[in-house]
Amino acid sequence: MNTNKLYLTGARVVLFDSVLEDAAVLLDNGVIAAINPESGSGAQAVNLSGKTLMPGMIDLHCDALEKEVEPRPNVHFPLDFACAQADRRNAAAGVTTIFHALSFANAELGVRNNAFAAEVARAVHAWQPHALVDNRVHARYEITDTTAQEVLESLLVNNELHLLSFMDHTPGQGQFKDIDAYRNYLSRTYKKNAEELDAILDAKFAAAEGAVQRMQVLAETARRCGISIASHDDDTPQKIDIMKTLGAAISEFPINLETAQAAKANGVYTLFGAPNVLRGKSQSGSMKAVDAVKAGVADCLCGDYSPAALLNAVMKLPELTGISLPEAVRLVSANPARASGLLDRGEIAVNKRADLIAINHLGGLPHVEQVWVNGVRSYSTVAGHG
C-alpha cells in the first residue's frame, strides 16, 4: 500500500459548483489525483460515509493570534506557545491556510506596535515546520503610523509577509464615523484615560500628512514581491478608486452597499466577517454580511477574531440567504485563494493541493472531524486516526 495515496470514500463532496453524493476522492503525493476514480487500488482507504468533504478553508484575515499572544492587557505568552495554540485552533476549525492579521500601529494599541508585531510575524514562520496548517502573515498597516514603513519593507523583501492591508482608523471615516466612537473604542478595549486618548488623537491627525506617499512606496514593494494588497473599512466608491490605483485586490469590510458594489465593479474582491453572519450584525454598525451575500457583493468570508465562526457561517448561509452550498463554500475557499494569489488550492479539483476537511454534525452544529493539509492528515477527532 502506498502511504502517500489516500482514497476517501462515501462522502458528500462539495465541488466548485456542485455537490456529489456518495463520492470518492483520490489523493496522491499531496494533490487531488482523481474524483470518483474507478478504484483506489494501492491507496489507503478512508471511509467518510455520512460526512461532507469540502476544501480546507482559507482565512485571509484573523487577528486571534494577537489574543493568543496577549490574552489580557500587558500579559504576554511566549510567542512559540501562542503560535502553537493558534495553529491548533485553526486546524480544529477547518482552516487549512490562515493569514494571521498583525497590526503595525506603532505603540498605541497593546501588541499592535512595530517591533513586537515583527517579532510575532517571524515567530509564525519559525513555528511553521511544526505546524498543522499553512500559517501565513497578513500585515495590517495603520497609515497614520510614520515609523512602520522600514519594518514592513524589510519583512516584504525577506518573504516574511504574504498579504499587506492598509487601514485608517482616523476618526471621521471608515469604521469610526466620529471622534466619540473612536474614543469609546480605545477606552473600552485598551483602558485608555482621557489624557491618553487626547494624545493618541493628536498624534493620529498629525501623522496623516505623508500617509499617501508611505502607502505608495509600500504598495510598490508589495507588487514587486508578488504580495496581494488589501484595503480596510472602505466607506466610499472614491476610496475604492484610490486603493485600486495602489494595486489593491481586496476590500476588507466595506462599510456600505454602495462601496461594496464599487469594489465589485472594479474587480476588487470583497471580504466580510463570519462573526457578522452568526451575530446578524457588524460590531461597528456597518453593513451586515448576510445583506452583502444577498446583494451578491460578498466574495470572501474571514474569521476576523474567531476562526471557529467560519464553518458555522458557511453552513448557515444557504438557509439565511438562499445561496447554494457550493456558493457558500466558495466564500471561504476558491475566492480567497484567488484573491491572495494561491491558485494551487481552494477547490476539490484534479491537480489542486489536497487541503480538505471532513464535516459531521453534532447537536445541530457542524463539526470538523478530519483535516488533511497537503494530502497529510493533520487533525482528527476519529478514534484511531490521530
N, C-alpha and C positions, 0 to 999 in steps of 0.2 A: 504493500500500500504506500502510495506517495503522500508523505505527511504535508507536502506543500499544496496538495489539492484537497479541496473540501466540496462535498456535494450536499447542498442544503435542499431538503425535500419537503413537500407537503405544505408549503407556505402560501399565504395570500400575499403576492408580490406586487408592490407599488412601483410601476414604471413611470416614465416621464408623463405620459398622457393616458394611461390605462391601468387597470388592475387585473392581474392574472390570479385565478383561483387554483388552489392545489397545484402549485407550480414548483419547479426546481431551478436552482441557480448553481452553476459550477464555478468554483474559484480555483485559480491556478497561479502560483507564484505571485500572489498579491493583487491580481487583476481578475475581473469578471471574464471568464473564458466562454461561457455559453449560458443561454436561458432556455430552459426546457430541452436539454440535450437528450438524445436517445438513451444514454446511460451515463452513469457516473463511475464507470469501471476504473479501478485503480485509485479512486479518491476515498477519503474518509467521509462516511455518510453522517449527516446530522438531521434528525427528524424534527421539523418545525411545524408539525401538524397543529392546526388551530391558531398559529401565530401569524402576525403581519410582519413581513420583511420589507423594510424601506431603506433608502440611502441614509448613511450616517449624517447627522445634522451638522451644518456649518454655521457657526455663530460669529458674525462679524464684529459684534460689539457687546462685550460683557465685562463690567468693571468689578465683578465679585472678587477677583483676586486682591483688589485693594483692601477689601474687608477681611480677607484671609491674612493679609499682612498686618493690618491694624484693626483688630476686631472692636477695640474701644479707643477713644481718643488718646494718643500718646502711649498706647500699649502695642508693642510690635513683636511679632513672632519671627523666628529665624526664617530667612527667605526660602531656603530649600524646603523646610517644613510647609510653609504657606503654598509654594508651588505644587508640592506633592498632594496637599489636600484639595486644591483647586482642580488638579488633574483627575483625581478620583471622583470628585463631584461631577465633573463633566462627562466622564465615562458612564457613570450611573445614570446621567440624564440623557444619554444617547447622543451627546455632542462629540463627534469624532475629529472635527477641526475647530479649534477655538482661537479667536483673536482676543487676547487679553487686553482690554482697553485701559491704558495707563495714562493718567493726565499729567501733562507738563505745564504747570501753572505757578512756577516759582514757589514761594514758601507760604502761599496764602491759605491752602486748604489741606491740612494734615499731611498725608503721604504724597499729596499732589505737588511735589517740588522737583526740580530738575535732577538734582544729584540722586535723590532717593528713587525717583522713577526710573532713571537709567540703571541703577543697581537692580531694581526689580526686573527690568527688561532683560538684563544679562543673566539674572537668575533663572528666568524662564528658559533661556537657551541652555544653561548649564544642566537643568533638570531633564531636558528633552530625551537624552539617551536612556533614561529610566522610566519614561512616561508611558501611560496607557493610550493616550490620544495625541494628535498632532497639535502641539501648543505653539501659537504664534503671537506676535506683539503688534498691537494697534496703538499707535501714539496719538493721543488727543492733545493737540497744541492749542493752548489758550492764547489767542493772537495778541492780547494785551501784555503778554509776558515778554519783556525785552531781552531776557537772558537765555532763553532756551534754544535759540537758533543754532548755536555752535554745537550743543549737545546732540540735537536732533540730526544735524548734518553728519556728525560722526557715526551715530547709530545707523543712519541710512547707508552710508558708503561702506560700512562694515557688515552689511547684510544682517543687521540685528533688529530691523523693523520690517513689517510686512504690510502695514496699512497706516496711512497718515491722514488724520482728520483735523480740520480747522474748526475751532469752536470760539464763540464770542459771547461771554456771559455779561457783557456790559449792560447795565440796566437801561430799559427803554426800547428793547427789541428782542427778538428771539424768545428764549424760554422765560426770561424775566421782563415782563412788559412794563414794569415801573420799578422805581428805586425801592419802594417799600417791600415789594415781593422779593427782591434780591436780599435786602437786609434781613427779612424774616427767615429766608432760607439759611443764610450764614449763621444767624443767631440760633436757630433751631438745630441745625446739623452739626455745626462746629463750635457752638457755645462761645461765640464772639460777643464781647460787650460793645456798648455804643461807641466808645473811643476807637476800638479796634476796627469796627465797621466803617467809621469815617475815614480812617487811614487807608483801608483797602479800596474804598470807593474813589478817593482822591488819586491813589496810585493807578487805578484802572483807567480813569479818564485821561490822565496824563500820558499813560503808555499807549493809548490808542493811536497817537501820532507815530507814523512809521510802520504800522501794522501791515499795510498793504505790501510794502516793499519786502518785509520779512516773509510774508506768505509767498510772494513771487519767487524769492530765492529758494525757499524750501520746496515749493511745488516743482521747480525746475530740477532740483536734486532728486526728488522722488520719481519724476518721469524718467530721468536718466538712469535711475536704478531699477526701473520697471515695477515700481510700487504704486498701487492704486491710491487715489486721493478721494477723500470724502469731506463733505461739509456738514455742519451740525446745527440743528434748530433753525433751518432756513424759514424765513417768515414772509418773503415776498418773491414774486417771479423775478424781480430785478436782482435779488440776491442769488437766485439760481443762475442767471445770466453771468454774473460776476464770477461765480465759482466754476462755471463751465469754462470760462476763458483760462482759468488756472489748471484745467485738466481734470476737474472733479468727475468721478464716475458714479458716486453715491451721494444721495442726500439723506442724511440721518434725521429722523423725527421731524419732517416738515410740519410746520405749525398748523397749517390750514389746507383746505382742499385746493384753493387756487394755486398755492405754491407747489403742492404735490402734482397737480396737473401740468404745471410748467416744467417740472423735473422730467416727467414722462415725455412731454413734447420735445425736450432737448436730449432725449436718450440717456438720461441720468437715472440710475436705479434708486428707488426709494426704499427706506428701511424704517420699520416701526417696531415697537417693543412688544414682546409676547406677554409680559405682565399687564400691559394695557388691555390686551384681549381678555385675559382672565378677570381683571378687575372691572372691565367695562368702561374705563376712563383713563385719561392721562393724569399723572401725578401733578402736572403743572397746568392743567386745564386746556391743553392743546387738543388737536384732532384725535378722535377715537380711532384706534387701529381697526376695529370692526367696520366703522364707517369707511375707512380708506379701502379696505378689502371689497366692500360692497360697491364702492365707486370705481373699482378697477384701477386704483392708483397705488396699490401696495405691491412691491416686488419682493421684499425680503422681511423676515421677522428676525429679531435678535433677542438674546436672553436679557439684555440690559443689565439688571442687577441680580437676576435669578435664572440660571441655566435650566433649572427644573421646570420653569414655566413654558419652555419651548414646545415640548411634546404635547402637553395638555392643551396648549393653544391650537396647535395643528389639528388635533383630533376634535376640538370643539368647533372649528371654523366652518366645516360643511353644514353643521346644524344651524350655526348662527348666521351664516351668510348665503348659503345655497351653493357655494362652490363645490367642486368635486374633491375627493380625497387626493388625487394626484396634483390638482391645483394647489391645495393646501400644503402638501409635502414640498412642492417646488419652492415655496416661500422660505424654506429652511435648508434647501439642498442645491438644486440646479441653479437657481437665481443667485444666491450669494456666491456660489462657485464662480459663475461668470462675472459677477460684479468685482470680485477680487482677483480675477485672472487665473484661478485654479481650475483650468479646463480638464484636468485629469480625473476629476471626481464630481460628485453631486448627483449621479444618476445610477440606476441599475441598468447598465447597458454594456454590451460586449466591449472589452478593452479599457473600460473605466477602472479606476482604482477600487479595490474591494473594501470600501468602508461601508459597513452595513450594520443595521440594528434590527433585532427581532423583538416584537412588541406583544405583550399579553395584556389582558385587562383584569384588574383586581379591584373589587369594590366599586366598580364603575369608573375607575381611573386607569389610563394607560400606564403600563409599567414596562421599563426596559429590562428584558430578560437576558439577552446576549448581545455582545458588541464585537464586531470584527473591524480591525484597523489594518489596512494594507494586507488583508487576507488572513490576519492572525487574530485569534480570539483574545481580546484584551480584558473582557469583563463578562461575568456570567453569574446569575443567581440560581442556575440549574445545578442540582447535586451531581457531582462527578464531572463537571465541566469548568472547574476553576482555572 
